[in-house]
């Protein structure tokens, strides 16, 4: 058997040699490149147990969180600047934000209806929306104006002047919450207290504040008026009628002048229904300057100007003007004109200053109070409503 296999292998070798010798010389056999054998070892598989430590518990503070109430409800703090200029935290919104929200204009307009041709040219307006009861209650409890004196409340409501309101109170014609009140200094709140004057209920809502500038004509006085002279307040009859139509059902405001001008003096005078505003402008601490233009009968020389600048005694007080100036001549005004600026506000102060210098006034007109000047296009007997910038020019900071 072995001999047979060996003979078969020798014959196969001889056949392959003869075939190779007959082939082309350019063909050669190249050995195949062998790769190293990869031997894997059957090692046991290793398993890694990775785990993380639990987070450390936060230490419990003995003091409660000031911004979390008992129900674990988070309250957002407000960072505001205090009166001392330093920042501080507080639990409620700042007062300025609530005031601006209360005074914000929430009027909206509806879009035009393109499908309806009859309403295409008209735009309906949505009335102002009211704030929620919670917001109004929070505002009333924290930022509402404190109670005021009874006489002041009656004057602000248009019942009468403050002095006349005190007479009504002393006369027993005013009741508060069902009881007669004889003390004008009693603190009341019109929104909560029930006030009756001569049997008529005082409205809870007081009229809004009004600020007007009037170009006063000659021949009118600045009080309630009498049989001989008319009051400047009668010049606002048409204005009050229009106001009553716009605010039907509301209490009509009681207007009065801030300070006075004599019957022969014309020019700028402020009319309002805000007693605090009038008191602030009239008080000497306001130190508001007032500019007058005086038309003089006769000739004015340097001696007259020096005499006016030295001042004079009025009601026991030596009054000195801030400035005196002789204005240039104008073709349509043949008489000389003086610009006189004062700040004391004494009765007939400018007339007394000119009189002490030996001059006679032909006409007198007030053209400026503080930083507000009478508009040149405002006709005699006409008035305009003052803007917020005008009030600031008058020195009113509220």
Sine and cosine of phi, psi and omega as CSV:
sin_phi,cos_phi,sin_psi,cos_psi,sin_omega,cos_omega
0.00,0.00,-0.72,0.69,0.03,-1.00
-0.90,0.43,-0.60,0.80,0.00,-1.00
-0.92,0.39,-0.59,0.81,-0.01,-1.00
-0.92,0.39,-0.66,0.75,0.01,-1.00
-0.92,0.39,-0.65,0.76,-0.01,-1.00
-0.91,0.42,-0.64,0.77,0.03,-1.00
-0.92,0.39,-0.56,0.83,0.02,-1.00
-0.92,0.38,-0.64,0.77,0.01,-1.00
-0.93,0.38,-0.60,0.80,-0.01,-1.00
-0.94,0.34,-0.59,0.81,0.03,-1.00
-0.93,0.36,-0.59,0.81,0.02,-1.00
-0.93,0.37,-0.58,0.81,0.03,-1.00
-0.93,0.35,-0.63,0.78,0.01,-1.00
-0.92,0.40,-0.62,0.79,0.01,-1.00
-0.92,0.39,-0.67,0.74,-0.01,-1.00
-0.92,0.38,-0.56,0.83,0.03,-1.00
-0.92,0.40,-0.66,0.75,0.00,-1.00
-0.92,0.39,-0.58,0.81,0.03,-1.00
-0.93,0.37,-0.61,0.79,-0.01,-1.00
-0.95,0.32,-0.55,0.83,-0.02,-1.00
-0.95,0.32,-0.45,0.89,-0.02,-1.00
-1.00,0.05,-0.20,0.98,-0.02,-1.00
-0.98,0.19,0.10,-1.00,-0.04,-1.00
-0.94,0.33,0.56,-0.83,-0.06,-1.00
-0.94,0.33,-0.35,0.94,-0.06,-1.00
-0.97,0.25,-0.31,0.95,-0.02,-1.00
-1.00,0.06,0.81,-0.59,0.03,-1.00
-0.77,-0.64,0.47,-0.88,0.05,-1.00
-0.99,-0.10,0.78,-0.63,0.02,-1.00
-0.93,-0.36,0.67,-0.75,-0.01,-1.00
-0.94,0.33,0.56,-0.83,0.05,-1.00
-0.96,0.27,0.62,-0.78,0.03,-1.00
-0.98,0.20,0.81,-0.58,-0.03,-1.00
-0.99,-0.11,0.66,-0.75,0.03,-1.00
-1.00,-0.01,0.54,-0.84,0.03,-1.00
-0.90,0.43,0.59,-0.81,-0.03,-1.00
-0.98,0.20,0.75,-0.66,-0.01,-1.00
-1.00,-0.06,0.85,-0.53,-0.02,-1.00
-0.95,-0.31,0.88,-0.48,0.05,-1.00
-0.98,-0.19,0.69,-0.73,0.01,-1.00
-0.99,-0.14,0.65,-0.76,-0.01,-1.00
-1.00,0.05,0.96,0.28,0.04,-1.00
-1.00,0.08,0.48,-0.88,0.05,-1.00
-0.92,0.38,0.67,-0.74,-0.02,-1.00
-0.94,0.34,0.67,-0.74,0.01,-1.00
-0.99,-0.15,0.69,-0.73,0.02,-1.00
-0.91,-0.42,0.75,-0.66,-0.03,-1.00
-0.98,-0.20,0.75,-0.67,0.03,-1.00
-0.97,-0.23,0.98,-0.19,-0.03,-1.00
-0.97,-0.24,0.78,-0.62,0.02,-1.00
-0.61,-0.79,0.45,-0.89,-0.02,-1.00
-0.93,-0.36,0.53,-0.85,0.00,-1.00
-0.96,0.28,0.58,-0.81,0.02,-1.00
-0.92,0.40,0.51,-0.86,0.00,-1.00
-0.89,0.45,0.54,-0.84,-0.01,-1.00
-0.95,0.32,0.71,-0.71,0.03,-1.00
-0.93,0.37,0.63,-0.78,0.02,-1.00
-0.95,0.31,0.67,-0.75,0.02,-1.00
-0.93,0.38,0.69,-0.72,-0.01,-1.00
-0.99,0.15,0.81,-0.59,0.00,-1.00
-0.99,0.11,0.63,-0.78,0.03,-1.00
-0.95,0.31,-0.44,0.90,-0.01,-1.00
-1.00,0.05,0.69,-0.73,0.02,-1.00
-0.96,0.29,0.46,-0.89,0.03,-1.00
-0.94,0.33,0.84,-0.53,-0.05,-1.00
-0.93,0.37,-0.30,0.95,-0.05,-1.00
-0.98,-0.21,0.28,0.96,0.06,-1.00
-0.74,-0.68,0.81,-0.59,-0.02,-1.00
-1.00,0.10,-0.11,-0.99,-0.07,-1.00
-0.90,0.44,-0.44,0.90,-0.02,-1.00
-1.00,0.01,0.29,0.96,-0.02,-1.00
0.84,0.54,0.54,0.84,0.05,-1.00
-0.99,-0.12,0.82,-0.58,-0.06,-1.00
-0.96,0.28,0.76,-0.66,0.05,-1.00
-0.93,-0.36,0.82,-0.57,-0.04,-1.00
-0.98,0.20,0.83,-0.56,0.02,-1.00
-0.98,0.19,0.36,-0.93,0.06,-1.00
-0.92,-0.39,0.73,-0.68,0.05,-1.00
-0.98,-0.19,0.91,-0.42,-0.04,-1.00
-0.79,-0.62,0.28,-0.96,0.04,-1.00
-0.98,-0.19,0.83,-0.55,-0.03,-1.00
-0.98,0.21,-0.02,-1.00,-0.01,-1.00
-0.91,0.40,-0.46,0.89,0.03,-1.00
-0.99,0.16,0.01,1.00,0.03,-1.00
1.00,0.01,-0.05,1.00,-0.01,-1.00
-0.99,-0.10,0.48,-0.88,0.03,-1.00
-0.98,0.18,0.58,-0.82,0.01,-1.00
-0.53,-0.85,0.30,-0.95,0.03,-1.00
-0.98,-0.18,0.61,-0.79,0.08,-1.00
-0.58,-0.82,0.35,-0.94,-0.15,-0.99
-1.00,0.03,-0.27,0.96,-0.04,-1.00
-0.87,-0.50,0.36,-0.93,-0.01,-1.00
-0.89,0.45,0.41,-0.91,0.04,-1.00
-0.92,0.40,0.42,-0.91,-0.06,-1.00
-0.91,0.41,-0.58,0.81,-0.02,-1.00
-0.89,0.45,-0.59,0.80,0.01,-1.00
-0.91,0.42,-0.69,0.73,0.00,-1.00
-0.93,0.38,-0.61,0.79,0.04,-1.00
-0.90,0.43,-0.66,0.75,0.00,-1.00
-0.92,0.38,-0.58,0.82,0.06,-1.00
-0.92,0.39,-0.61,0.79,-0.01,-1.00
-0.94,0.35,-0.52,0.86,-0.03,-1.00
-0.99,-0.11,0.06,1.00,-0.05,-1.00
-0.94,0.33,0.55,-0.84,0.02,-1.00
-1.00,0.04,0.93,-0.36,-0.05,-1.00
-0.97,-0.24,0.34,0.94,-0.01,-1.00
-0.95,0.31,0.74,-0.67,0.02,-1.00
-0.83,-0.55,0.39,-0.92,0.03,-1.00
-0.87,-0.50,0.65,-0.76,0.06,-1.00
-0.99,0.16,0.52,-0.85,0.03,-1.00
-0.95,0.32,0.41,-0.91,-0.01,-1.00
-0.94,0.33,0.58,-0.81,0.03,-1.00
-1.00,0.02,0.95,-0.31,-0.07,-1.00
-0.96,0.29,-0.48,0.88,-0.05,-1.00
-0.96,0.29,-0.55,0.84,-0.03,-1.00
-0.99,-0.10,0.92,-0.40,-0.05,-1.00
-0.95,0.30,-0.42,0.91,-0.03,-1.00
-0.95,0.32,-0.51,0.86,-0.05,-1.00
-0.97,-0.25,0.20,0.98,-0.06,-1.00
-0.95,0.32,-0.43,0.90,-0.05,-1.00
-0.98,-0.18,-0.01,1.00,-0.02,-1.00
-0.92,-0.40,0.58,-0.81,0.03,-1.00
-0.85,-0.53,0.86,-0.52,0.00,-1.00
-1.00,0.07,0.59,-0.81,0.01,-1.00
-0.96,-0.29,0.66,-0.75,0.01,-1.00
-1.00,-0.03,0.75,-0.66,0.01,-1.00
-0.90,0.44,0.32,-0.95,-0.03,-1.00
-0.89,0.46,0.70,-0.71,0.01,-1.00
-0.99,0.10,0.57,-0.82,0.01,-1.00
-1.00,0.01,0.44,-0.90,0.06,-1.00
-0.98,0.21,0.26,-0.97,-0.03,-1.00
-0.92,0.39,0.32,-0.95,0.00,-1.00
-0.90,0.45,-0.59,0.81,0.00,-1.00
-0.91,0.41,-0.65,0.76,0.01,-1.00
-0.92,0.38,-0.67,0.74,0.03,-1.00
-0.91,0.41,-0.64,0.77,0.01,-1.00
-0.91,0.41,-0.65,0.76,0.02,-1.00
-0.90,0.43,-0.64,0.77,0.01,-1.00
-0.92,0.38,-0.67,0.74,-0.02,-1.00
-0.92,0.40,-0.57,0.82,-0.04,-1.00
-0.98,0.22,-0.45,0.89,-0.14,-0.99
-0.93,-0.37,-0.54,0.84,-0.16,-0.99
-0.80,-0.60,0.08,1.00,-0.02,-1.00
-0.95,0.32,0.48,-0.88,0.00,-1.00
-0.88,0.48,0.62,-0.78,0.00,-1.00
-0.94,0.34,0.24,-0.97,0.05,-1.00
-0.85,0.52,0.52,-0.86,-0.05,-1.00
-0.89,-0.47,0.21,-0.98,0.02,-1.00
-0.91,0.42,0.56,-0.83,-0.07,-1.00
-0.88,0.47,-0.67,0.75,0.00,-1.00
-0.90,0.45,-0.60,0.80,0.02,-1.00
-0.94,0.35,-0.63,0.78,0.02,-1.00
-0.90,0.45,-0.67,0.74,0.01,-1.00
-0.91,0.42,-0.65,0.76,0.02,-1.00
-0.92,0.39,-0.63,0.77,0.01,-1.00
-0.93,0.38,-0.51,0.86,0.01,-1.00
-0.98,0.20,-0.06,1.00,0.04,-1.00
1.00,0.07,0.25,0.97,0.01,-1.00
-0.92,0.38,-0.77,0.63,0.00,-1.00
-0.20,-0.98,-0.01,-1.00,0.10,-1.00
-0.93,0.38,0.20,-0.98,-0.05,-1.00
-0.91,0.42,-0.61,0.79,0.02,-1.00
-0.93,0.37,-0.67,0.74,0.04,-1.00
-0.93,0.38,-0.54,0.84,0.06,-1.00
-0.91,0.41,-0.60,0.80,0.06,-1.00
-0.91,0.42,-0.61,0.80,0.05,-1.00
-0.90,0.43,-0.62,0.79,0.06,-1.00
-0.90,0.44,-0.62,0.78,-0.01,-1.00
-0.93,0.36,-0.69,0.72,0.02,-1.00
-0.90,0.43,-0.50,0.86,0.01,-1.00
-0.98,0.20,0.01,1.00,0.05,-1.00
0.96,0.27,0.43,0.90,-0.03,-1.00
-0.99,-0.17,0.14,0.99,-0.02,-1.00
-0.83,-0.55,0.77,-0.63,0.06,-1.00
-0.87,-0.49,0.60,-0.80,0.04,-1.00
-0.83,-0.56,0.90,-0.44,-0.01,-1.00
0.83,0.56,0.64,0.77,0.08,-1.00
1.00,0.03,-0.08,1.00,-0.01,-1.00
-0.89,-0.45,0.61,-0.79,0.03,-1.00
-0.94,0.35,0.75,-0.66,-0.02,-1.00
-0.92,-0.40,0.84,-0.54,0.01,-1.00
-0.94,-0.34,0.21,0.98,-0.05,-1.00
-0.89,-0.46,0.92,-0.39,-0.01,-1.00
-0.91,0.41,-0.37,0.93,-0.04,-1.00
-0.99,0.11,0.06,1.00,0.01,-1.00
-0.89,0.45,0.76,-0.65,-0.01,-1.00
-0.99,0.12,0.81,-0.58,-0.02,-1.00
-0.71,-0.70,0.35,-0.94,0.08,-1.00
-0.84,-0.55,0.94,-0.34,-0.06,-1.00
-0.86,0.51,-0.44,0.90,-0.02,-1.00
-0.96,0.27,-0.39,0.92,-0.05,-1.00
-0.91,-0.41,-0.65,0.76,-0.06,-1.00
-0.99,0.14,0.56,-0.83,0.04,-1.00
-0.99,-0.11,0.92,-0.39,-0.10,-1.00
-0.88,-0.47,0.75,-0.66,0.05,-1.00
-0.85,-0.53,0.67,-0.74,0.07,-1.00
-0.80,-0.60,0.90,-0.44,-0.03,-1.00
0.81,0.58,0.60,0.80,0.04,-1.00
0.99,0.11,-0.01,1.00,0.00,-1.00
-0.96,-0.29,0.71,-0.70,-0.04,-1.00
-0.96,0.28,0.76,-0.66,0.06,-1.00
-0.97,0.23,0.78,-0.63,-0.03,-1.00
-0.90,0.44,0.52,-0.85,0.01,-1.00
-0.94,0.35,-0.65,0.76,-0.04,-1.00
-1.00,-0.04,0.85,-0.53,0.02,-1.00
-0.99,0.15,0.44,-0.90,0.00,-1.00
-0.91,0.41,0.43,-0.90,0.00,-1.00
-0.93,0.36,0.32,-0.95,0.00,-1.00
-0.97,0.24,0.67,-0.74,-0.04,-1.00
-0.82,-0.57,0.70,-0.72,0.00,-1.00
-0.73,-0.68,0.88,-0.47,-0.07,-1.00
-0.78,-0.63,0.49,-0.87,0.10,-1.00
-0.88,-0.47,0.82,-0.57,-0.08,-1.00
-0.90,-0.43,0.65,-0.76,0.16,-0.99
-1.00,-0.04,1.00,-0.06,-0.15,-0.99
-0.92,0.39,0.75,-0.67,0.10,-0.99
-1.00,0.08,0.20,-0.98,0.03,-1.00
-0.97,0.23,0.58,-0.82,0.01,-1.00
1.00,-0.06,0.07,1.00,0.02,-1.00
-0.91,-0.41,0.61,-0.79,0.05,-1.00
-0.97,-0.23,0.24,-0.97,-0.09,-1.00
-0.97,-0.24,0.40,0.92,0.08,-1.00
-0.90,-0.43,-0.28,-0.96,-0.07,-1.00
-0.94,0.33,-0.26,0.97,0.06,-1.00
0.98,-0.19,0.33,-0.95,0.06,-1.00
-0.60,-0.80,-0.19,-0.98,-0.05,-1.00
-0.95,0.32,-0.52,0.85,-0.08,-1.00
-1.00,0.08,-0.63,0.77,-0.09,-1.00
-0.86,-0.51,0.54,-0.84,0.05,-1.00
-1.00,0.02,0.45,-0.90,0.05,-1.00
-1.00,-0.09,0.50,-0.87,0.05,-1.00
-0.91,0.41,-0.34,0.94,-0.03,-1.00
-0.93,0.36,-0.39,0.92,0.04,-1.00
-0.95,0.33,-0.24,0.97,0.07,-1.00
-0.96,0.28,-0.15,0.99,-0.03,-1.00
-0.95,-0.30,0.28,0.96,0.01,-1.00
-0.89,0.45,-0.71,0.70,0.01,-1.00
-0.91,0.42,-0.61,0.79,0.02,-1.00
-0.89,0.45,-0.68,0.74,0.00,-1.00
-0.93,0.36,-0.53,0.85,0.07,-1.00
-0.91,0.41,-0.69,0.72,0.04,-1.00
-0.91,0.42,-0.62,0.78,0.02,-1.00
-0.90,0.44,-0.63,0.78,-0.01,-1.00
-0.91,0.41,-0.57,0.82,0.04,-1.00
-0.94,0.34,-0.63,0.78,0.01,-1.00
-0.95,0.31,-0.49,0.87,-0.04,-1.00
-0.84,-0.54,0.90,0.44,-0.05,-1.00
-0.92,0.40,0.72,-0.70,0.01,-1.00
1.00,-0.03,-0.30,0.96,-0.01,-1.00
-0.99,0.11,0.38,-0.92,0.01,-1.00
-0.94,0.34,0.74,-0.67,-0.01,-1.00
-0.95,0.30,0.74,-0.68,-0.03,-1.00
-0.94,0.35,0.55,-0.83,0.06,-1.00
-0.99,-0.14,0.93,-0.36,-0.07,-1.00
-1.00,0.00,0.52,-0.86,0.10,-1.00
-0.45,-0.89,0.27,-0.96,-0.07,-1.00
-1.00,-0.01,0.49,-0.87,0.11,-0.99
-1.00,-0.07,0.96,-0.26,-0.11,-0.99
0.98,0.22,-0.14,-0.99,-0.05,-1.00
-0.60,-0.80,0.44,-0.90,0.21,-0.98
-0.84,-0.54,0.62,-0.78,-0.02,-1.00
-0.93,0.38,0.18,-0.98,-0.14,-0.99
-0.89,0.46,-0.47,0.88,-0.04,-1.00
-1.00,-0.05,-0.15,0.99,-0.03,-1.00
-1.00,-0.04,0.65,-0.76,0.02,-1.00
-0.92,-0.39,0.06,-1.00,0.13,-0.99
0.93,-0.37,-0.42,-0.91,-0.20,-0.98
-0.96,0.28,0.76,-0.65,0.16,-0.99
-0.54,-0.84,0.62,-0.79,-0.05,-1.00
-0.99,-0.10,0.71,-0.71,0.02,-1.00
-0.84,-0.54,0.72,-0.70,-0.07,-1.00
-0.42,-0.91,0.07,-1.00,0.17,-0.99
-0.85,-0.53,0.22,0.98,-0.02,-1.00
-0.99,-0.15,0.96,-0.29,-0.02,-1.00
-0.92,0.39,-0.62,0.78,0.02,-1.00
-0.91,0.42,-0.63,0.77,0.03,-1.00
-0.90,0.44,-0.70,0.71,0.01,-1.00
-0.90,0.43,-0.65,0.76,0.02,-1.00
-0.91,0.41,-0.62,0.78,0.00,-1.00
-0.92,0.40,-0.61,0.79,0.01,-1.00
-0.97,0.24,-0.54,0.84,-0.06,-1.00
-0.99,0.11,-0.35,0.94,-0.08,-1.00
-0.93,0.36,0.62,-0.78,0.00,-1.00
-0.87,0.50,-0.42,0.91,0.00,-1.00
-0.92,0.40,-0.35,0.94,0.05,-1.00
-0.92,0.40,-0.52,0.85,0.07,-1.00
0.80,0.60,0.71,0.70,0.01,-1.00
-1.00,0.10,0.73,-0.68,0.07,-1.00
-0.99,0.10,0.52,-0.85,-0.01,-1.00
-0.77,-0.64,0.77,-0.63,-0.07,-1.00
-0.96,-0.29,0.74,-0.68,-0.01,-1.00
-0.83,-0.56,0.51,-0.86,0.15,-0.99
-0.91,-0.41,0.90,-0.43,-0.03,-1.00
-0.94,-0.33,0.83,-0.56,0.09,-1.00
-1.00,-0.05,0.82,-0.57,-0.17,-0.99
-0.96,-0.27,0.64,-0.77,0.16,-0.99
-1.00,0.05,0.85,-0.53,0.00,-1.00
0.95,-0.32,-0.27,-0.96,-0.06,-1.00
-0.96,-0.26,0.67,-0.74,0.02,-1.00
-0.93,-0.36,0.80,-0.60,0.05,-1.00
-0.85,-0.53,-0.08,-1.00,-0.08,-1.00
-0.90,0.43,-0.58,0.82,-0.01,-1.00
-0.88,0.47,-0.62,0.79,0.03,-1.00
-0.91,0.42,-0.67,0.74,0.00,-1.00
-0.90,0.43,-0.64,0.77,0.03,-1.00
-0.91,0.42,-0.64,0.76,0.00,-1.00
-0.90,0.43,-0.65,0.76,0.03,-1.00
-0.92,0.39,-0.65,0.76,-0.03,-1.00
-0.92,0.40,-0.42,0.91,0.03,-1.00
-0.97,0.23,-0.29,0.96,0.07,-1.00
1.00,0.07,-0.04,-1.00,0.00,-1.00
-0.44,-0.90,0.20,-0.98,-0.03,-1.00
-1.00,-0.08,0.83,-0.56,0.02,-1.00
-0.79,-0.61,0.87,-0.50,0.00,-1.00
0.82,0.57,0.64,0.77,0.05,-1.00
0.99,0.16,0.09,1.00,-0.02,-1.00
-0.86,-0.51,0.74,-0.67,0.03,-1.00
-0.99,0.17,0.93,-0.37,-0.06,-1.00
-0.98,-0.22,0.79,-0.62,0.01,-1.00
-0.87,-0.49,0.78,-0.63,0.02,-1.00
-0.95,0.31,0.39,-0.92,0.06,-1.00
-0.94,0.33,-0.65,0.76,-0.01,-1.00
-0.37,-0.93,0.45,-0.89,0.07,-1.00
-0.69,-0.72,0.74,-0.68,-0.07,-1.00
-0.58,-0.81,0.70,-0.72,0.10,-1.00
-1.00,0.00,0.89,-0.46,-0.07,-1.00
-0.99,0.17,0.44,-0.90,0.04,-1.00
-0.90,0.44,0.48,-0.88,0.03,-1.00
-0.93,0.36,0.55,-0.84,0.07,-1.00
-0.86,-0.51,0.54,-0.84,-0.06,-1.00
-0.87,0.49,-0.60,0.80,-0.05,-1.00
-1.00,0.08,-0.11,0.99,0.02,-1.00
-0.83,-0.56,0.98,-0.18,-0.06,-1.00
-0.96,0.28,-0.41,0.91,-0.06,-1.00
-0.99,0.13,0.46,-0.89,0.05,-1.00
-0.94,0.33,0.47,-0.88,-0.03,-1.00
-0.81,-0.58,0.62,-0.78,0.04,-1.00
-0.88,-0.48,0.68,-0.73,0.16,-0.99
-0.98,-0.21,0.88,-0.47,-0.05,-1.00
-0.84,-0.54,0.78,-0.62,0.00,-1.00
-0.90,-0.44,0.82,-0.58,0.02,-1.00
-0.78,-0.63,0.23,-0.97,0.06,-1.00
-0.67,-0.74,-0.18,0.98,0.00,-1.00
-0.94,0.35,-0.66,0.75,0.00,-1.00
0.97,0.24,0.47,0.88,0.05,-1.00
-0.94,0.35,0.35,-0.94,-0.02,-1.00
-0.92,0.40,0.80,-0.59,0.00,-1.00
0.83,0.56,0.59,0.81,-0.08,-1.00
-0.89,0.45,-0.75,0.66,-0.04,-1.00
-0.91,0.42,-0.65,0.76,0.01,-1.00
-0.91,0.42,-0.62,0.79,0.02,-1.00
-0.94,0.35,-0.59,0.81,0.04,-1.00
-0.90,0.44,-0.69,0.72,-0.01,-1.00
-0.94,0.35,-0.62,0.79,0.00,-1.00
-0.91,0.41,-0.61,0.79,0.00,-1.00
-0.91,0.41,-0.39,0.92,0.04,-1.00
-1.00,0.05,0.02,1.00,0.01,-1.00
0.99,0.10,0.38,0.93,0.00,-1.00
-0.92,-0.39,0.30,-0.95,0.01,-1.00
-0.84,-0.54,0.75,-0.66,-0.03,-1.00
-1.00,0.09,0.78,-0.63,0.10,-1.00
-1.00,0.08,-0.70,0.72,0.06,-1.00
-0.44,-0.90,0.47,-0.88,-0.04,-1.00
-0.71,-0.70,0.71,-0.71,-0.04,-1.00
-0.65,-0.76,0.73,-0.68,0.09,-1.00
-1.00,-0.06,0.77,-0.63,-0.10,-0.99
-0.89,-0.46,-0.18,0.98,-0.06,-1.00
-0.43,-0.90,0.62,-0.79,0.17,-0.99
-0.77,-0.64,0.89,-0.46,-0.03,-1.00
0.88,0.48,-0.83,-0.56,0.02,-1.00
-0.99,-0.14,0.10,0.99,-0.01,-1.00
-0.96,-0.28,0.82,-0.58,-0.02,-1.00
-0.95,-0.33,0.60,-0.80,0.03,-1.00
-0.88,0.47,0.83,-0.56,0.00,-1.00
-0.87,0.50,0.68,-0.73,-0.05,-1.00
-0.93,0.37,-0.41,0.91,-0.02,-1.00
-1.00,-0.07,0.11,0.99,0.01,-1.00
-1.00,0.10,0.90,-0.43,-0.06,-1.00
-0.94,0.34,0.29,-0.96,0.01,-1.00
-0.92,0.40,0.75,-0.66,-0.03,-1.00
1.00,0.09,-0.01,1.00,0.01,-1.00
-0.99,-0.15,0.29,-0.96,-0.02,-1.00
-0.62,-0.78,0.31,-0.95,0.08,-1.00
-0.70,-0.71,0.42,-0.91,0.09,-1.00
-1.00,0.10,0.69,-0.72,-0.03,-1.00
-0.99,0.15,0.67,-0.74,0.06,-1.00
-1.00,0.02,0.09,-1.00,0.01,-1.00
-0.90,0.44,-0.60,0.80,0.03,-1.00
-0.92,0.40,-0.57,0.82,0.05,-1.00
-0.92,0.40,-0.62,0.78,0.03,-1.00
-0.91,0.41,-0.61,0.80,0.06,-1.00
-0.91,0.41,-0.59,0.81,0.06,-1.00
-0.90,0.43,-0.47,0.88,0.07,-1.00
-0.99,0.14,-0.07,1.00,0.02,-1.00
1.00,0.00,0.19,0.98,0.01,-1.00
-1.00,0.08,0.88,-0.48,-0.11,-0.99
-0.99,-0.14,-0.15,0.99,-0.05,-1.00
-0.99,0.17,0.00,0.00,0.00,0.00
